[in-house]
Amino acid sequence: MQGLPVSHYLDPSRAPLEAATVFAASWQFVCHVSDLPAAGTAVRFDCAGRSVVVLRTRAGGLQAYRNACRHRGARLVEGDNHTGLAFCVDGRLRCPYHGWTYDDAGELVSIPAGQRFDAGFDPAQHALLPAHVAQWRGLVFVAFDTPQEALAATLDGVAQTWPDLAALRRVIEPRATACAADWKLAAEHLLDASHLDVARPGLKPRVFDAPVFEPNAGAALAARASLAIDDPSSTWSARAYRRLLQNLPLESIEARSIFLWPNTWLQLAPDELVVLQVLPQAGAHCTYRELRYAQPDCTREMRLARYLHHRVRRQALAADVRLLRRVQQGMSNLDGVEPGPIAAGEPGLRWFAARYRERVAPDPGAARTAATRRRTRAKARPTADA
């Protein structure tokens, strides 16, 4: 099976197409239910040029709206710089530009007295535009457009052994790590098992073995990874973390993971849940958004395990970012060349490529350009008689 065309990782004009066909109707992780504990608490989430706000209503439910005032389009909620969390007084969203105010049902309920409009103005026609919001075992997701499948139907089919996660709490501030690579490269890297024994042997941070994926044709792919062998040449933090897990009274010391199409990696490790999300940015850039949640266990051993886990993952992510920058730079020298094949033992990469092709029609202009370049090179190539 061939990988995606090289031009797909290099052409910035594909961004609007991917925003519409890949991200608009996909489920995107926003936060944990504990991040929205009371009426009026809200969180802002941005992805692929769109922004949404999720609000805890006075009735206790969750509502999601496009983060834009219906008057002149100003963003309603900014939130904290790191978490996106905010608080809306009385559960109302007030535009900072002209003061239009909406209740937690999205209805326009107030306009400053000095603003007058034509006689035909109807406030009911200017309610906030809704987005889709759903919870799965304590995790909150949104979709900007109507998703093809309900969230529970997508995840329950691959997470039969996962526990309820509602009791978890956030243990660190969300981290955003810039990556100089196309979002597809960064997402595929999470599914790539072959690089672990090449790019991360020996001294590189590694705790779990390569993931073993479970076959699935749906929008989520499950995997399991056993605790890696305690290699004495690995980093001290990785060795200490592995040994500590083996000594703790845990039901399991393996890592269970789910990759939710197109860009979200959920890893349930023995000590915490790690959410790693790839957010596309302009040009050949993306951002890794990382969040961690755990049981409210404050014992010394568990605090130490989480500290070591954070340290290992921080080192590994830094190495991944450097490697992906190198891959992206190398891709620029292959424009117009067919990609290499995906190994038969890489079901995750094959699943990603097949799913991308199903949802994003090939760019005929890029295909014609690549074909023209191949013909030009063939004509310029010297023959054996020359």
Secondary structure, DSSP 8 states (H G I E B T S, - for coil): -B---THHHH-GGGHHHHIIIIITTS-EEEEEGGGS-STTEEEEEEETTEEEEEEE-TTS-EEEEESS-TTT---S----TTT-EEE-GGG-EE-TTT--EE-TTS-EEE--TT----TT--GGGG---EEEEEEETTEEEEESS--SS-HHHHHHTT-TT----TT-EE-S--EEEEESS-HHHHHHHHH--GGGGTTS-TTS---B---EEE---SSEEEEEE-B----TTS-HHHHHHHHHHHHS--S--SEEEEEETTTEEEEE-SS-EEEEEEEEETTTEEEEEEEEEE-S---HHHHHHHHHHHHHHHHHHHHHHHHHHHHHHHHTT-TTS---B--TT-HHHHHHHHHHHHHS---HHHHHHHHHHHHHHHHHS--TT-
